[in-house]
Amino acid sequence: MATVELRFSALPEHVRTARLVAAAVARRAGVDEAVLDEVRLAVGEACTRAVGLHQNGGIPAPVKVLLIEEEKQFSIEVGDEAPHAVPGGPGDGPGDTDVEIEEDEMGLAVISGLVDDVEVSAGESGGSIRMRWPLTPPATLPA
């Protein structure tokens, strides 16, 4: 299992670099070429969301992206350190506006539309979006 870890300052201009790195690592891992645009878009949405959460919360910590090649799948996890309202908890986080909540939900909806296997977790110490894609089996040459 190979893992690439990318950390970047929560600035919008770094999202493009994260997208390019994710696509390059996904290609090398064996993700189907037809899916690479979806990988780029999904990583862009997840990183943009994390950057926004960090900027809105005044969090100086970097955004963290893990690119993980496993035997039959490739996964990307984008993590943030922004406190999230816990479902069933006491209301939304301080300073959250309806517009910020709608943008967050829209970004998650876009990611869910791009990626079949997505897992979102959130809590008081941060959150993550984990996206998975199957790897294309290597072509076998006829004997």
C-alpha positions in Angstrom: 0.0 0.0 0.0 1.6 3.3 -1.2 0.5 6.6 0.4 1.3 10.1 -0.7 0.6 12.9 1.8 0.1 16.5 0.6 -0.3 19.4 3.0 -0.9 23.0 1.8 -1.8 26.3 3.3 -5.5 27.0 3.2 -5.3 29.3 0.2 -7.5 28.9 -3.0 -4.4 29.1 -5.3 -3.1 25.8 -3.9 -6.3 23.8 -4.8 -5.2 23.6 -8.5 -1.9 22.0 -7.4 -3.7 19.5 -5.2 -5.9 18.6 -8.2 -2.9 18.1 -10.5 -1.0 15.9 -7.9 -4.1 13.8 -7.3 -4.7 13.2 -11.0 -1.0 12.2 -11.5 -0.9 9.9 -8.6 -4.3 8.3 -9.6 -3.0 7.7 -13.1 0.1 6.1 -11.8 -1.9 3.9 -9.4 -4.0 2.6 -12.3 -7.3 4.5 -12.1 -9.1 4.3 -15.5 -8.2 7.3 -17.8 -11.9 7.9 -18.3 -12.4 8.6 -14.6 -9.4 11.0 -14.1 -11.5 14.1 -14.8 -13.9 13.0 -12.1 -11.0 12.6 -9.7 -9.7 16.1 -10.5 -13.1 17.7 -10.0 -13.9 15.8 -6.8 -10.6 16.6 -5.3 -11.0 20.3 -6.3 -14.4 20.4 -4.6 -13.2 18.7 -1.5 -10.1 20.9 -1.2 -12.0 24.1 -2.0 -14.5 23.2 0.8 -11.6 22.5 3.3 -9.9 25.8 2.3 -13.2 27.7 2.9 -13.7 26.1 6.3 -10.2 27.0 7.4 -10.5 30.5 6.1 -13.9 31.1 7.6 -12.8 29.6 11.0 -9.4 31.5 11.0 -7.6 28.1 11.3 -3.9 28.5 10.4 -3.3 24.7 10.0 -2.7 23.3 6.6 -5.3 21.3 4.6 -4.2 17.6 4.4 -4.7 15.3 1.4 -3.9 11.6 1.6 -3.6 9.7 -1.7 -3.7 6.0 -1.0 -3.1 3.2 -3.5 -4.4 -0.2 -2.2 -4.6 -3.5 -3.9 -7.9 -3.0 -5.7 -8.8 0.6 -5.1 -7.4 4.1 -5.0 -8.6 6.5 -2.3 -8.2 10.2 -1.5 -8.9 11.7 1.8 -9.1 15.4 2.2 -9.0 16.5 5.9 -9.7 19.8 7.6 -9.3 21.0 11.2 -12.4 23.1 11.3 -14.9 22.3 14.0 -18.2 21.0 12.5 -21.6 20.9 14.1 -22.2 17.3 15.2 -25.6 15.9 14.0 -28.0 16.1 16.9 -25.6 18.4 18.7 -26.5 21.9 20.0 -27.0 23.9 16.7 -24.6 25.0 14.1 -21.1 26.2 14.7 -20.6 29.8 15.7 -20.5 32.2 12.8 -22.1 29.8 10.4 -24.5 31.5 8.0 -27.2 30.0 5.9 -25.1 30.8 2.8 -22.0 29.0 4.2 -24.1 26.0 5.1 -25.8 25.9 1.6 -22.4 26.2 -0.1 -21.0 23.3 2.0 -24.0 21.2 1.2 -23.7 22.0 -2.5 -20.1 21.0 -2.5 -20.9 17.7 -0.8 -23.7 17.1 -3.4 -21.3 17.7 -6.3 -18.7 15.3 -4.8 -21.4 12.7 -4.2 -22.5 13.1 -7.9 -18.9 12.6 -9.1 -17.8 9.7 -6.8 -19.8 6.5 -6.2 -17.9 5.6 -3.0 -17.7 8.6 -0.7 -17.6 8.9 3.1 -17.9 12.1 5.0 -17.0 12.4 8.6 -17.1 15.5 10.8 -16.7 16.4 14.4 -15.6 19.1 16.8 -11.9 18.6 15.9 -12.3 18.6 12.1 -13.6 16.5 9.3 -12.7 14.5 6.3 -14.0 13.4 2.9 -12.8 10.0 1.7 -13.3 9.1 -1.9 -12.6 5.7 -3.5 -12.2 4.5 -7.0 -11.5 1.0 -8.3 -8.2 0.3 -10.0 -8.1 -0.9 -13.6 -6.6 -4.4 -13.6 -3.5 -4.5 -15.7 -4.0 -5.8 -19.2 -2.8 -9.3 -19.9 -1.0 -10.1 -23.1 -2.2 -13.1 -25.0 0.0 -16.2 -24.7 
